């Protein structure tokens, strides 16, 4: 099953409140995304406006529980620096072939 996950920061990055460990965690985040891509679990990723505004990511997962495990494996999620919105995706019936 495919899921669209929107990741957005909890902090205002670029301000004095930016966590000092954010740059290091971001590198780990990118490495985790590449690993999931190589496994076929991350299909596509887009930045939302500027890179520090978040990302929209298309994932493959076996179940909602599996999707949550994938999300929880990201360093910025583990550090509680990022929010997520998860949207399970289904084929659009308007584009499905009609049975005769």
Secondary structure, DSSP 8 states (H G I E B T S, - for coil): -EEEEEEEESS-TTSTTS-TTHHHHHHHHHHHHHHHHHTTSEEEEEE-SSGGG-EEEEEE-SSHHHHHHHHHTSHHHHTT-EEEEEEEE---GGGS----
